[in-house]
């Protein structure tokens, strides 16, 4: 396991500079020596504050991404364990995005047809959140089982009737499921692989709970897009890993699992959906899509350290552009509000040092976040109706991956001449 102890002499001054200390890759345990980007120090991005907490000590952690020069897995160091982040209460609820629910409903329809699932089938989802996905399988009469570490989120799923175990998934949990005669004909893990501190224990668990001829599908943000489209705000302590197909294949093959198909999907700024089987199950051949995307990753330099060493300057330029815009808007007497309070938004705001003097407030559809304050920046969070009441001149869209959905929801701001702003991949005012 990676040590979380850093000293000033151990931290490289700039991207590409090598570390001389023994930080082990969370997959292959090779020494982590190559810094991709340093985003300074940030609080946990989903740790929203109450008014009573504003004057209390708030922990900030180094936020640096490294790339392993052996398996090319990009990762952050373990400054905070998974239980501290995801256990107990968690602020992220999947069901507050209409476009995400549509994505999940479409997936359920397609995978049921592709795999021929029926009432005798068993679907298991790890990191099942508030039941956003499994509800669509339940509607089809298919048996479901969710596994979710956050008590408050799991309770919402249970209220929907989705069977949910409140546990962290790994080898032990998988063995418990099997002991209860639960083996997955379809095993789902959406946007969870990046959130796993003990990657090998997690994938080992997937191997155990997957039925002999079952299929695992996982979705994760594609590292290629993070680098090429400057999506650095998706780096935060809760995201331990940043995955390419190149790295993912190595991880799964090590645990006796084979990725036999892959799709590129638009969610979260561009993701991969991988289809996985037991290596010993030869009933599903490896499709040409694997080589096509893997070859593109190699051509884009994902196995070349120079690709990563150039990333930091792109990130810094985004910071300068956003700050210049906000400062100029303020000097002109313009008011700026933020829409959405996602984890990525908190990375961006803390890295740029943006506070309430530049963005007066943010709004979010999630009632759990309303009436609280953003971690680190302490910008207040309100319900979306605040936009209509205050009529700001600019609305900064922090979940830029939902740009189309949000601009449609807020089309009324044009009535008073407001304009939208997105910061990623480059500053755009429209």
Secondary structure, 3 states (H helix, E strand, C coil): CCCCCCCHHHCCCCCCCECCCCCECCCCCCECCEEEEEEEEECCCCCCECHHHCCCCCCCEEEEEEECCCCCCEEECCCCCHHHHHCECCCCCHHHCHHHHHHHHHHHHHHHHHHCCCCCCEEEEECCCCCCCHHHHHCCCCEEEEECCEHHHHHHHHHCCCCEECCCCCHHHHHHHHHCCCCEEEEEEECCHHHCCCHHHHHHHHHHHEEEEEEEEEEEEEHHHHHHCCCHHHCCCCCCEEECHHHHHHHHHHCCEEEEEEEEECHHHCEEEEEEEECCCCCCCCCHHHHHHHHHHHHCCCCCHHHHHCHHHHHHHHHHHHHHHHHHHHHCCCCEEEECCCHHHHHHHHHHCCCCCCCCCEECCCCCCCCCECCCCCCEEECCHHHHHHCCCEEEECCHHHHHHHHHHCHHHHHHCCEEEECCCCCEEC
